[in-house]
Amino acid sequence: MFQPEYEQRLLRGVAGGKKEYLDLRCIPTRAGNQWNRNFALAPGDSSECQNSVYSSLLRNEFLDENITSLENCKQSTQVHAQSEEFKERHNNRIFGFAKGSSPPVRTPFSNISESSQRLLSISKRPVRRLPRRPYKILDAPELQDDFYLNLIDWSSKNTLAVGLGCSVYLWSAVSGQVTRLCDFNNEDNLVTAVSWHGEGRQVAIGTQSGYVTIWDAERQKQLNRLDGHSARVTALAWRGNRLASGSRDRSILQRDVRNPPTHITRCLRGHKLEVCGLQWSPSNRYLASGGSDNRLLVWTDDWPEPIYAFDEHKAVVKALGWSPHKSGLLASGGGSADQCLRFWNVLTGKLVQCINTGAQISNLAWARDSRELVTTHGHAQPQVIAWRYPSLKQVARLSGHTQRVLHLSVSPDNESIVTGGADETLRFWTVFTKQQTSKETNSGLSLFQGIR
């Protein structure tokens, strides 16, 4: 580090037998030097701080500055760089010297300044780099190019159900085995929706003919057939043993699969066109529905009409997602004529945020272990975008599908997603990460460390 102050006593003369000395103590003055040019304590680039925390700490302790955030560090650097008085007073030397100045008294064990303490208390978000390419690609022939359908779902037992044409196939993410669960070719009946029960044993399948079948995936056996819709079923959502189904006939039917197939618990009518999005809130208190009438409705069990009807979207509302982190926070995405990602507080009925994504939004999903979400896009930009909430800064833009991305499902460990596109491929991406638990450091200076 720095050499201790030194003193030079020069014999000046003798007067009356008495010696006189001239005190030439030279003390380095650190304040006001051009550190950014001479010692690289400030960023070399005006837009990004290199080793910014370390640089800020040095400025606080040696230059007596008051930097409490990295933004203040940047501003402080700009002020020094733009100060004409500073440029005139100091040259290219690393240190300047002044006569008779005395440095502040500091000991190795002195407490750091309050500004540095506040700076160190800031938790810096680690930089996370996402793989830009899918880690697996599967062919999906006859995956329908229809924006309104929901044809893929990932079960809690790590099995993917995919509707291809008139059949439903199961793909095991553990073994890689592919099994055809059912086939409606004899009826010329297309599969229009698939949805796993929470336990991962039963899967509901919506069809072009308007009925829903419940299948036991392990035994590959049909358990039930639910009639009631007069047009195709395009949206399914489980709540325990109760299943909600949305149809082109503009209705939403709720049924308990343990009851006889003809028993319908509730029939909800609020949409003017096809219902293509359904999702229960994490508390199971609210049911959100989106339709091709550009409306987003929110329902509860204790009221026959929707408690909210949001009309701000200018296109189809298919993409829906409830936040697992904040109660009552609902996200929705609009189609080609809208392209907006909106966030609603259903506790107050207010729009919280809105951002134009620049492309058709087909699906969205929240991360379980971090405040992030992912959206898939169709026309204009067929890609996947990961967002950080609530800043709505883009974490990554993932491209790979050659045509619009129509389907999305999240893996049971909530680290990967699978997307299905009009290019008849399934692509698997690593998007979310698990929350890392902070590890305590074992220090010999710790007051709580045992002494041997």
Secondary structure as the mmCIF struct_conf table of DSSP 4:
data_model
#
loop_
_struct_conf.conf_type_id
_struct_conf.id
_struct_conf.beg_label_comp_id
_struct_conf.beg_label_asym_id
_struct_conf.beg_label_seq_id
_struct_conf.end_label_comp_id
_struct_conf.end_label_asym_id
_struct_conf.end_label_seq_id
HELX_LH_PP_P HELX_LH_PP_P1 PHE A 2 GLU A 5
STRN STRN1 TYR A 6 TYR A 6
STRN STRN2 ARG A 9 ALA A 15
TURN_TY1_P TURN_TY1_P1 GLY A 16 GLY A 17
STRN STRN3 LYS A 18 ASP A 23
STRN STRN4 CYS A 26 THR A 29
TURN_TY1_P TURN_TY1_P2 ALA A 31 GLY A 32
HELX_RH_AL_P HELX_RH_AL_P1 TRP A 35 ASN A 38
TURN_TY1_P TURN_TY1_P3 PHE A 39 PHE A 39
BEND BEND1 ALA A 42 ALA A 42
BEND BEND2 GLY A 44 GLY A 44
STRN STRN5 ASP A 45 ASP A 45
TURN_TY1_P TURN_TY1_P4 SER A 46 SER A 47
STRN STRN6 GLU A 48 GLU A 48
TURN_TY1_P TURN_TY1_P5 GLN A 50 ASN A 51
HELX_RH_AL_P HELX_RH_AL_P2 SER A 52 LEU A 63
BEND BEND3 SER A 69 SER A 69
HELX_RH_AL_P HELX_RH_AL_P3 LEU A 70 GLN A 82
HELX_RH_AL_P HELX_RH_AL_P4 GLU A 84 ARG A 89
BEND BEND4 ASN A 92 ASN A 92
BEND BEND5 ILE A 94 ILE A 94
STRN STRN7 GLY A 96 LYS A 99
TURN_TY1_P TURN_TY1_P6 GLY A 100 GLY A 100
HELX_LH_PP_P HELX_LH_PP_P2 PRO A 103 VAL A 105
TURN_TY1_P TURN_TY1_P7 PRO A 108 PHE A 109
HELX_LH_PP_P HELX_LH_PP_P3 SER A 110 SER A 113
HELX_RH_AL_P HELX_RH_AL_P5 GLU A 114 LEU A 120
TURN_TY1_P TURN_TY1_P8 SER A 121 SER A 121
BEND BEND6 ILE A 122 ILE A 122
HELX_LH_PP_P HELX_LH_PP_P4 LYS A 124 VAL A 127
BEND BEND7 ARG A 132 ARG A 133
BEND BEND8 TYR A 135 TYR A 135
STRN STRN8 LYS A 136 ASP A 139
TURN_TY1_P TURN_TY1_P9 PRO A 141 GLU A 142
TURN_TY1_P TURN_TY1_P10 PHE A 147 TYR A 148
STRN STRN9 ASN A 150 ASN A 150
STRN STRN10 ILE A 152 TRP A 154
TURN_TY1_P TURN_TY1_P11 SER A 156 LYS A 157
BEND BEND9 ASN A 158 ASN A 158
STRN STRN11 THR A 159 LEU A 164
TURN_TY1_P TURN_TY1_P12 GLY A 165 CYS A 166
STRN STRN12 SER A 167 SER A 172
TURN_TY1_P TURN_TY1_P13 ALA A 173 SER A 175
STRN STRN13 VAL A 178 ASP A 183
HELX_RH_3T_P HELX_RH_3T_P1 ASN A 185 GLU A 187
TURN_TY1_P TURN_TY1_P14 ASP A 188 ASP A 188
STRN STRN14 VAL A 191 TRP A 196
TURN_TY1_P TURN_TY1_P15 GLY A 198 GLU A 199
BEND BEND10 GLY A 200 ARG A 201
STRN STRN15 GLN A 202 THR A 207
TURN_TY1_P TURN_TY1_P16 GLN A 208 SER A 209
BEND BEND11 GLY A 210 GLY A 210
STRN STRN16 VAL A 212 ASP A 216
TURN_TY1_P TURN_TY1_P17 ALA A 217 GLN A 220
STRN STRN17 LYS A 221 LEU A 226
BEND BEND12 SER A 230 ALA A 231
STRN STRN18 VAL A 233 ARG A 239
TURN_TY1_P TURN_TY1_P18 GLY A 240 ASN A 241
STRN STRN19 ARG A 242 SER A 247
TURN_TY1_P TURN_TY1_P19 ARG A 248 ASP A 249
BEND BEND13 ARG A 250 ARG A 250
STRN STRN20 SER A 251 ASP A 256
TURN_TY1_P TURN_TY1_P20 VAL A 257 ARG A 258
BEND BEND14 ASN A 259 ASN A 259
TURN_TY1_P TURN_TY1_P21 PRO A 261 THR A 262
BEND BEND15 THR A 265 THR A 265
STRN STRN21 ARG A 266 ARG A 269
BEND BEND16 LYS A 272 LEU A 273
STRN STRN22 VAL A 275 TRP A 280
TURN_TY1_P TURN_TY1_P22 PRO A 282 SER A 283
BEND BEND17 ASN A 284 ARG A 285
STRN STRN23 TYR A 286 GLY A 291
TURN_TY1_P TURN_TY1_P23 SER A 292 ASP A 293
BEND BEND18 ASN A 294 ASN A 294
STRN STRN24 LEU A 296 THR A 300
TURN_TY1_P TURN_TY1_P24 ASP A 301 ASP A 302
BEND BEND19 PRO A 304 GLU A 305
BEND BEND20 ILE A 307 ILE A 307
STRN STRN25 TYR A 308 PHE A 310
BEND BEND21 LYS A 314 ALA A 315
STRN STRN26 VAL A 317 TRP A 322
BEND BEND22 PRO A 324 LYS A 326
TURN_TY1_P TURN_TY1_P25 SER A 327 GLY A 328
STRN STRN27 LEU A 329 GLY A 334
TURN_TY1_P TURN_TY1_P26 SER A 336 ASP A 338
STRN STRN28 CYS A 340 ASN A 345
TURN_TY1_P TURN_TY1_P27 VAL A 346 GLY A 349
STRN STRN29 LYS A 350 ASN A 356
BEND BEND23 GLY A 358 ALA A 359
STRN STRN30 ILE A 361 TRP A 366
BEND BEND24 ARG A 368 ARG A 371
STRN STRN31 GLU A 372 HIS A 377
TURN_TY1_P TURN_TY1_P28 HIS A 379 ALA A 380
STRN STRN32 GLN A 383 ARG A 388
TURN_TY1_P TURN_TY1_P29 TYR A 389 LEU A 392
STRN STRN33 LYS A 393 SER A 399
BEND BEND25 THR A 402 GLN A 403
STRN STRN34 VAL A 405 VAL A 410
TURN_TY1_P TURN_TY1_P30 PRO A 412 ASP A 413
BEND BEND26 ASN A 414 GLU A 415
STRN STRN35 SER A 416 GLY A 421
TURN_TY1_P TURN_TY1_P31 ALA A 422 ASP A 423
BEND BEND27 GLU A 424 GLU A 424
STRN STRN36 THR A 425 THR A 430
HELX_LH_PP_P HELX_LH_PP_P5 LYS A 434 THR A 441
TURN_TY1_P TURN_TY1_P32 GLY A 444 LEU A 445
TURN_TY1_P TURN_TY1_P33 LEU A 447 PHE A 448
BEND BEND28 GLN A 449 GLN A 449
HELX_LH_PP_P HELX_LH_PP_P6 GLY A 450 ILE A 451
#
